[in-house]
Amino acid sequence: MLANLFRKVVPVRPGETAPTLLATAYGFCILFAFYLLRPVRDEIGAADRGNLQLLWTAVFIVMLLAVPLYSLAVAKLRRGVFIPLVNRFFALNLVAFYAALVLLPESARTWIDRTFYVWLSVFALFVVAVFWSLVVDLFRDDQGKRLFGFITVGSSLGGIVGSATTAILAPHIPVFLLLLVAVLPLEVAAWLARAIARRAEDASGTLNREPAAPIGGGAWSGMVPVFRSPQLRNIALWIMLMTFASTILYFVQSHLVGEAITDRALRRAFLARIDLAVNAVTIITQTFLTARIVQRFGVAVTLSALPVVAALGFLALGAAPAALALTVLLVVRVLYDSSRHALAKPAREVLFTHLDREQRYKSKAFIDAAVYRGGDLLSGWIYAGLAALGMSVGAIALCAAPVAVLWALLGRRLTWGDKGTSGQGPSAGAAGKPTA
């Protein structure tokens, strides 16, 4: 009965239910861990908002160092080994941060906070990129259009549980303990990754099986196709423009929240409540609308929805009076982030199902990590430059609106995967060429 009910809500076909649920649970654990910690990072950003562009520069440098190391691990280890290894590596990092907070003197807290801010920004992209690399490696294009929307439901549920947990606990317990709590879902995620990889071997053709040999290649082999392929360049540029919009919105949030709420625990709780609202709207959209929207309108139109929301949001923030600024920020954040998670994310991941395996793990990681954080870095310095010229938060938001319009136009060009799909990724020589 439960299986029949599930099939009525989610367009699964025979053999797809178990791997879909495992992938959904994996996403839940990853985002549960992240959203436990995200309000801690965002509160650090609000408290140290004068140095945000420097922190983001450090994040980008760390990303440039981390991507080749990740590519080497991908080249030498099978996915059932290196994906759990990545999750456990970050779990051990959290234990190390906890030890530093407990054992080091209070005078070191500022630098621990800044290091944690950089670390969590790297963590957020890498664990999510690794998760989606596994998912797009397992599911084919037609499956992605039907199932990726529901798989992201797990991520949103994890975000809701993580945000709610932090909102409840933040005013009452030391922040140190949140780090240890986040270790548990990361360990569960490692076990789920192994289970999904094993399930693929017994899926009788339902999922893409993993070849016996590791992916191979070198530390830099995932970067070259991004510069050679017009389609991958368009995806990278789309993500750069997304990071511009997201960064401007994030800096506006840090400024408004930092000025309006002075108590750090209350700031953490307020930011957690925003995340909770975002994930509540997201999960409704993902469950009932995402698959239908992607199948009805195609990937390109779905990707264009987020820039339209961004443009309207920037106009609203630019026109809002000071007394209503926080309220407008709340509405814009909920609409923007829910559109990004529920529509743009699954639609974007469908594009990667057409790559060969090396590009799914390496080129995708380079785009999702280094290109993403490079966009953050550039956008952060643009915001800092505009603020140094004396522009107000509202004026900067208005300047960002035309960029969002250009971003929407670019989204209409990302038609790869809308037509002519065969359920299999192209060969290495053909990867990156549009199919429509």
Secondary structure, 3 states (H helix, E strand, C coil): CHHHHHHHHCCCCCCCHHHHHHHHHHHHHHHHHHHHHHHHHHHHHHHCHHHHHHHHHHHHHHHHHHHHHHHHHHHHCCHHHHHHHHHHHHHHHHHHHHHHHHHCCHHHHHHHHHHHHHHHHHHHHHHHHHHHHHHHHHCCHHHHHHHHHHHHHHHHHHHHHHHHHHHHHCCCCCHHHHHHHHHHHHHHHHHHHHHHHHHHHCCCCCCCCCCCCCCCCCCCCCCHHHHHCHHHHHHHHHHHHHHHHHHHHHHHHHHHHHHHCCCHHHHHHHHHHHHHHHHHHHHHHHHHCHHHHHHHHHHHHHHHHHHHHHHHHHHHHHHCCHHHHHHHHHHHHHHHHHHHHHHHHHHHHHHHCCCCHHHHHHHHHHHHHHHHHHHHHHHHHHHHHHHHCCCCHHHHHHHHHHHHHHHHHHHCCCCCCCCCCCCCCCCCCCCCCCCC
